[in-house]
Amino acid sequence: MAATGRDAPAQSATADREIVITRVINAPRELVFEAFTEIRHLSQWWGPEGFTTTTRFFEFRVGGEWDFVMHGPDGTDYQEWISWTEIAPPERIALLHGESRGDPNAFESALTFAPDGAATRIEMRTLFPTKELRDEAVDKYHAIEGGRQTLSSLAAYVTDLARKGAQG
């Protein structure tokens, strides 16, 4: 029997345009946040498996931009552009992500960093302008799997940093 009325689970009015990916990373929140905010870290882990990045410009501040190219394992280059819209260390980052400034298909992402014991629970919530663009990102570009792989790369990178820091 389906739940209805007051007992029905709340569903976001934007649920059909969203992708939400979460992961617990075995590292302190401040370190995970730092890995998202400093280019020396981002260039080490950003992107799905097999991808690398080349940064053309990076300025981490509200209104600042990250202009970069993601190099796919098949040799395809993807022009990327991010502008940060909110920065609340070490809890939250919001951004606009597209191929370039003014991209009409750019999407919004909000990243939250919450303590989970000694670890960090990260949530990456992405909102596309339309359901069709969300579906295209999922079907054509494998956005859900790519997001999971990106957070997996982050986890491996930050866990290694935390271990090295603990060693001295």
C-alpha positions in Angstrom: 0.0 0.0 0.0 1.4 3.3 -1.0 1.9 6.0 1.6 -0.3 9.1 1.1 -1.1 12.3 2.9 1.0 13.4 5.9 2.9 10.0 6.1 4.1 10.1 2.5 7.8 10.7 2.1 8.5 14.2 1.0 9.8 14.5 -2.5 11.7 17.5 -3.8 9.9 19.5 -6.5 13.2 19.3 -8.4 13.9 15.5 -7.9 13.5 14.7 -11.6 16.3 17.2 -12.4 18.7 16.1 -9.6 21.6 13.7 -9.1 22.6 13.1 -5.5 25.7 11.2 -4.6 27.1 10.6 -1.1 30.2 9.0 0.3 31.8 8.7 3.6 35.6 9.4 3.5 37.9 8.3 6.2 39.5 11.7 6.8 38.8 14.8 8.8 36.3 17.3 7.3 38.8 20.1 7.1 41.2 18.0 5.0 38.4 16.8 2.7 37.2 20.5 2.3 40.8 21.6 1.6 41.1 18.9 -1.2 38.1 20.7 -2.9 39.5 24.2 -2.5 43.2 24.1 -3.5 44.3 23.4 -7.0 47.4 21.5 -5.9 44.9 18.9 -4.5 42.2 19.1 -7.1 44.5 18.4 -10.0 45.5 15.1 -8.3 42.1 13.5 -8.0 39.3 15.4 -9.9 37.3 13.4 -12.4 36.2 9.8 -13.1 38.6 6.9 -13.4 41.3 7.4 -16.1 40.7 11.1 -16.5 43.2 13.8 -15.9 42.9 17.6 -15.8 44.8 20.6 -17.1 44.0 23.9 -15.4 44.1 27.1 -17.4 42.8 29.4 -14.6 41.9 28.8 -10.9 40.7 31.4 -8.4 38.8 29.9 -5.4 36.5 32.6 -4.1 32.8 33.4 -4.5 32.6 34.6 -8.1 36.0 33.1 -8.9 36.4 30.6 -11.7 38.2 27.3 -12.5 38.7 27.0 -16.2 40.1 23.5 -17.1 40.2 20.7 -19.6 39.4 17.1 -18.6 41.3 14.6 -20.6 39.4 11.3 -21.1 41.1 7.9 -21.2 40.1 7.6 -24.9 41.9 10.9 -25.7 38.8 13.1 -25.8 39.2 16.5 -24.2 36.2 18.1 -22.4 36.2 21.9 -21.8 35.1 22.6 -18.3 34.3 25.7 -16.3 33.2 26.2 -12.7 32.3 29.3 -10.8 31.8 29.2 -7.1 28.6 30.8 -5.8 28.9 30.0 -2.1 31.8 29.0 0.1 31.3 28.2 3.8 34.4 26.5 5.2 34.5 23.6 6.0 30.8 22.8 5.6 29.5 23.7 2.1 30.5 24.8 -1.4 28.0 25.7 -4.1 29.0 26.2 -7.7 27.8 26.6 -11.3 29.4 24.1 -13.7 29.4 24.2 -17.5 31.6 24.0 -20.6 32.3 27.8 -20.4 31.0 31.0 -18.9 27.5 31.7 -20.2 26.8 28.0 -21.0 23.0 27.8 -21.1 23.2 24.2 -20.0 25.3 24.8 -17.0 24.1 23.1 -13.8 24.3 23.9 -10.1 26.0 21.7 -7.6 26.1 21.9 -3.8 28.6 20.0 -1.8 28.2 19.5 1.9 30.8 18.2 4.2 29.5 16.7 7.5 31.4 15.1 10.3 30.7 11.3 10.6 32.7 10.3 13.7 36.3 10.8 12.7 35.3 10.6 9.0 33.5 13.0 6.7 30.2 12.4 4.9 30.1 14.3 1.6 27.0 14.9 -0.4 27.2 16.1 -3.9 23.8 17.4 -5.1 23.6 18.4 -8.7 20.6 20.3 -10.2 20.2 20.5 -13.9 18.2 23.2 -15.7 15.8 20.6 -17.2 14.9 16.9 -16.7 16.1 16.3 -20.3 19.6 17.7 -19.5 19.7 15.5 -16.4 18.7 12.4 -18.3 21.2 13.2 -21.1 24.0 13.6 -18.5 23.0 10.2 -16.9 22.6 8.3 -20.2 25.2 9.8 -22.5 27.9 10.9 -20.0 27.3 8.4 -17.2 27.1 11.2 -14.7 26.1 9.0 -11.7 28.9 6.5 -12.2 31.3 9.4 -13.0 30.3 11.2 -9.9 30.8 8.0 -7.8 34.2 7.5 -9.4 35.2 11.1 -8.7 34.3 10.8 -5.0 36.1 7.5 -4.9 39.2 9.2 -6.3 38.8 11.9 -3.7 38.5 9.3 -1.0 41.7 7.5 -2.0 43.6 10.8 -2.4 42.5 12.3 0.9 42.8 9.0 2.9 46.4 8.8 1.7 47.0 12.4 2.7 45.6 11.8 6.1 47.7 8.6 6.6 50.9 10.5 5.5 50.0 13.4 7.9 49.5 10.9 10.7 52.9 9.4 10.0 54.6 12.7 10.4 
